[in-house]
Amino acid sequence: MVQQGASSAGDASAQVLIVWYDADGNMLPGGLGSSLSSGNVVDSGSNGRWYPSSVTATVPPGAAFMTIGASALKRAGGDPLWVDDFQWTYTPVEPGIKELPVDKAYWFDYDKENRVTVSNGVLQAGKIVIANDDTSSLQSYDKDGNVALRQSYDNGVLKRQQLFYDDQGRVVRIVQTLPDGVTRLLETSRYDSAGRLLERRQYADDGAAKRIDVSSYDADGRLISQTAYGIPMGGVYQPVDEEGNPLPMPDDGLEGLQLLSVVNYQDGTAATGYDAAGRLRGYRYSLVRNEQGSGMTTPEGYTHTYRYTYQGAETYLTQQVVGTSTHKDFKTSNSTST
């Protein structure tokens, strides 16, 4: 499952991967289709929802082991790109059956500038068009090469999104038109003088705020924290007095939204922050509440800590990333590059 900010479409994407290994633990040669099997690319962040990337594949010749992971691309923007909730099944192939049926084929189309115009579409009468599902989209570009209009289906409803930019080419506002012809504000973004994203607000179809992402930076322009506010499982927070009568919402600019998560890159401990070369030593991700409508089933109230070590080369390369959690159901992870 993949989640990102709506305005990141075209600048951020992710897909699920199956990586195949031989009996000695070496990745199979041959690239895509032999050493790797990839799922559909998710580049939509509409409504802040989680979108699925799936793949059906047969075990290639020589494969003895497999791992499941993801490939992600992020060019711009301050919103985190999340990939989570991996699930898989294995069906033995019976004698006489050469391959498993393909669940679905995804088609892509491009303009003369080699820019994607249709993502995860279908082939109809020899033409690639958007599908009536939640992962397909059609987009067009303005004279500066920015995505100006994006169309997609959400639960069978066609939504048209117009993106507006400042003079630096940064998305500052997204408005959405539904089949009823009414145009609604979908998202706003605010930047500092250096072009760094400070705040992104997303709005529901009724105009109410549903998510706010806030980023802070130090004097050198490095991230200090990224904080997400939204609607938790159970609904919008409503303060009440001692007799249970509704009270006005706090005047804190959060429009009644509650803290969902915090990513701390600098919290004053040795586990986070940056070294003398400006490299990230580590960060902490704290999930306070699961977001309503996210579909997430993981427990709440935990903190993951990730620590980086580096090895010297022509440039410093990431050598190892170790992740630990305050929750017993999450095991320590260790990723090493050689």
C-alpha positions in Angstrom: 0.0 0.0 0.0 1.3 3.5 -0.9 0.3 6.9 0.5 1.6 10.4 -0.4 0.4 14.0 -0.8 -2.0 14.8 -3.7 0.3 17.4 -5.2 3.2 14.9 -5.3 1.6 13.0 -8.3 4.1 12.8 -11.1 6.9 13.7 -8.6 6.7 10.7 -6.3 5.6 7.1 -6.9 6.2 3.6 -5.6 5.5 0.0 -6.6 5.8 -3.4 -5.0 8.7 -5.7 -6.0 9.5 -9.4 -5.7 13.2 -10.1 -5.8 14.4 -13.6 -6.8 17.5 -15.4 -5.5 19.3 -18.6 -6.3 20.1 -21.4 -3.8 23.3 -19.5 -2.8 21.5 -16.3 -2.0 22.6 -14.5 -5.1 20.1 -12.3 -7.0 19.1 -13.9 -10.3 20.5 -12.2 -13.4 18.4 -10.8 -16.2 16.7 -7.8 -14.7 13.0 -7.2 -14.8 11.1 -10.5 -15.3 14.0 -12.6 -14.2 15.6 -11.1 -11.1 12.7 -8.8 -10.4 8.9 -8.9 -10.7 7.3 -5.5 -10.3 3.7 -4.4 -9.6 1.7 -1.4 -10.9 3.1 2.1 -10.2 1.1 4.1 -7.7 1.7 7.9 -8.3 -1.7 9.1 -7.1 -2.1 10.8 -3.7 -5.7 11.8 -4.1 -7.6 12.4 -0.9 -4.6 11.2 1.2 -5.7 7.6 0.7 -3.6 4.4 0.6 -3.5 2.8 -2.9 -2.5 -0.8 -3.7 0.3 -1.9 -5.8 0.1 -5.6 -6.7 2.0 -8.2 -8.8 1.3 -11.7 -9.8 4.3 -13.7 -11.0 5.6 -17.2 -11.6 8.8 -18.3 -10.0 11.5 -17.9 -12.6 13.9 -20.8 -13.4 16.7 -21.1 -10.9 14.9 -19.3 -8.1 15.1 -20.8 -4.6 14.3 -17.8 -2.4 12.5 -14.5 -2.7 12.0 -11.2 -0.8 9.2 -8.7 -1.0 10.0 -5.0 -1.1 9.3 -1.8 -2.9 10.8 0.6 -5.4 10.1 4.3 -4.8 10.8 7.5 -6.6 10.6 11.0 -5.0 11.7 14.1 -6.9 10.2 17.0 -5.0 7.9 18.1 -2.2 8.0 17.8 1.5 5.3 15.2 2.1 6.6 11.7 3.2 6.0 8.9 0.8 4.8 5.9 2.7 4.9 2.2 1.7 3.5 -0.3 4.2 1.3 -3.3 4.8 2.9 -5.9 2.5 0.9 -9.1 2.0 1.6 -12.2 -0.2 0.4 -15.7 -1.0 2.0 -18.6 -2.8 0.1 -21.0 -5.0 2.1 -24.2 -6.1 1.8 -24.8 -9.9 0.2 -28.1 -10.6 1.7 -30.5 -13.2 0.6 -29.4 -16.7 0.0 -25.8 -15.7 2.8 -23.6 -17.1 1.9 -20.3 -15.6 -0.6 -18.5 -13.3 -3.2 -16.2 -14.9 -2.4 -12.5 -14.8 -4.8 -10.6 -12.5 -4.7 -7.4 -14.5 -2.7 -5.6 -17.1 -1.8 -1.9 -16.7 -1.2 0.4 -19.7 0.6 3.7 -19.9 0.5 6.4 -22.6 2.9 9.3 -23.2 2.9 12.6 -25.1 5.6 13.7 -27.6 7.7 15.1 -24.8 7.8 11.5 -23.3 5.7 12.7 -20.3 3.1 10.3 -18.8 -0.5 11.2 -19.9 -2.2 8.0 -18.8 -1.1 5.9 -15.8 -2.4 2.4 -15.0 -4.9 2.6 -17.9 -6.7 0.0 -20.0 -6.6 -0.7 -23.7 -9.9 -0.1 -25.5 -10.3 -0.2 -29.3 -6.6 0.2 -29.7 -6.4 3.3 -27.5 -5.0 3.6 -24.0 -7.6 5.3 -21.7 -8.1 5.7 -18.0 -9.9 2.9 -16.1 -12.8 3.3 -13.8 -10.8 2.3 -10.7 -8.8 4.1 -8.0 -5.3 3.7 -9.4 -5.7 5.0 -13.0 -5.3 8.7 -13.9 -5.0 11.0 -16.9 -3.0 14.2 -16.8 -2.1 17.1 -19.1 0.6 19.8 -18.8 0.9 23.5 -19.1 3.4 25.4 -21.2 6.0 25.2 -18.5 5.7 21.4 -18.3 3.8 21.3 -15.0 0.9 19.0 -14.5 -2.1 21.4 -15.0 -5.1 19.0 -15.0 -5.5 15.5 -13.6 -8.5 13.2 -13.9 -9.2 10.0 -12.0 -12.0 7.9 -10.6 -12.6 7.6 -6.9 -15.1 4.9 -6.0 -16.6 5.3 -9.5 -16.8 9.1 -9.4 -14.8 11.0 -11.9 -12.8 13.8 -10.3 -11.0 16.6 -12.1 -8.2 18.3 -10.3 -6.6 21.6 -11.4 -3.1 22.4 -10.1 -2.0 26.0 -9.6 1.7 27.0 -9.3 3.7 30.0 -8.0 6.3 31.8 -10.1 8.9 29.2 -8.9 6.9 26.3 -10.3 5.7 25.1 -6.9 2.2 23.8 -6.3 0.3 26.2 -4.1 -3.3 25.2 -4.6 -5.3 22.3 -6.0 -9.0 22.6 -6.7 -11.3 19.7 -7.6 -14.5 19.5 -9.7 -16.9 16.7 -9.2 -19.7 15.6 -11.6 -22.1 18.0 -9.8 -20.1 20.9 -11.4 -19.1 22.5 -8.1 -15.4 23.3 -7.7 -14.0 22.7 -4.2 -10.6 23.5 -2.6 -8.7 20.2 -2.3 -5.2 21.2 -1.1 -3.0 24.3 -0.3 0.8 24.4 0.2 3.0 27.1 1.8 6.7 27.5 1.4 9.5 29.5 3.0 11.8 32.0 1.1 14.2 29.2 0.1 11.4 27.1 -1.5 11.1 24.5 1.3 7.6 23.2 2.1 6.4 24.5 5.4 2.7 23.4 5.5 0.3 21.4 3.3 -3.4 21.3 4.0 -5.8 18.8 2.5 -9.6 19.2 2.5 -12.5 16.9 2.2 -15.3 17.1 -0.4 -17.4 19.1 2.1 -14.7 21.7 2.5 -13.6 20.7 6.0 -9.9 20.3 6.7 -8.9 16.6 6.9 -5.1 16.6 7.1 -2.3 19.1 7.8 1.4 18.3 7.3 3.9 20.6 8.8 7.7 20.6 8.2 10.4 22.5 10.2 14.0 23.2 9.3 17.2 24.4 11.0 19.3 27.3 10.0 21.2 25.2 7.4 17.9 24.1 5.7 18.0 20.6 7.1 14.8 18.9 8.3 14.1 19.1 12.0 10.7 17.4 12.0 7.6 16.5 9.9 4.3 16.4 11.8 1.0 15.1 10.5 -2.4 16.1 11.9 -5.7 14.6 10.8 -8.9 12.7 11.6 -8.1 9.7 13.7 -10.0 6.4 13.8 -13.2 7.2 15.7 -13.8 10.6 14.1 -13.2 14.3 14.6 -12.2 15.5 18.0 -14.9 17.6 19.8 -14.1 19.3 23.1 -16.9 19.4 25.7 -17.5 21.0 29.1 -18.2 19.1 32.3 -21.8 18.6 31.3 -21.0 17.3 27.9 -21.9 20.4 26.0 -19.8 21.1 22.9 -17.1 23.8 23.3 -15.5 25.9 20.5 -12.5 24.4 18.8 -9.1 25.5 20.1 -7.8 28.5 18.2 -4.6 26.7 17.3 -5.0 26.7 13.5 -5.5 22.9 13.3 -9.2 23.1 12.6 -10.0 20.4 15.1 -7.5 17.9 13.7 -5.4 15.8 16.0 -1.8 14.7 16.0 -1.3 11.5 14.0 2.5 11.1 13.7 5.8 12.8 14.0 9.1 12.2 12.3 12.0 13.7 14.3 15.3 14.2 12.5 16.7 16.3 15.3 15.4 15.7 18.8 18.6 16.4 20.8 19.7 12.8 21.2 22.7 11.0 19.7 20.4 8.7 17.7 19.2 11.6 15.5 20.6 14.7 13.9 23.3 15.2 11.4 27.1 14.6 11.5 29.8 17.1 10.6 29.5 16.2 7.0 25.8 17.0 7.0 24.7 13.3 6.8 21.7 12.1 8.7 22.7 10.0 11.7 19.2 8.8 12.3 15.6 9.7 12.9 12.5 8.6 14.9 9.1 8.0 13.6 6.3 8.1 16.2 2.8 6.9 15.3 0.3 8.4 17.8 -3.0 7.6 16.1 -4.1 5.8 12.9 -5.8 8.0 10.4 -9.4 7.5 9.6 -10.0 5.9 6.3 -6.3 4.8 5.9 -7.1 1.1 6.2 -4.1 0.7 8.5 -4.4 -2.1 11.1 -1.1 -1.6 12.8 -1.1 -0.8 16.6 -0.9 2.8 17.7 1.4 4.6 20.1 4.8 3.3 19.1 8.2 4.8 18.0 10.5 3.4 15.4 14.2 4.6 15.6 16.4 4.3 12.5 20.2 4.8 12.7 22.6 5.2 9.7 26.3 4.4 9.3 28.4 5.3 6.3 31.4 4.0 4.5 33.9 6.2 2.7 34.3 6.2 -1.1 34.4 8.9 -3.7 31.3 10.0 -1.9 30.0 8.7 1.4 27.7 5.7 0.9 25.1 4.4 3.3 26.6 1.2 4.7 23.9 0.2 7.2 20.5 1.2 8.5 19.3 -0.4 11.7 15.6 0.1 12.8 14.2 -0.6 16.3 10.8 -0.1 17.8 9.2 0.6 21.1 6.4 -1.9 20.2 7.0 -5.6 20.8 5.2 -6.7 17.6 7.8 -4.9 15.4 11.1 -6.7 15.1 14.5 -5.1 14.7 15.4 -4.5 11.0 18.9 -4.4 9.6 19.7 -3.3 6.0 23.4 -3.5 4.9 24.9 -2.3 1.6 28.3 -3.7 0.4 
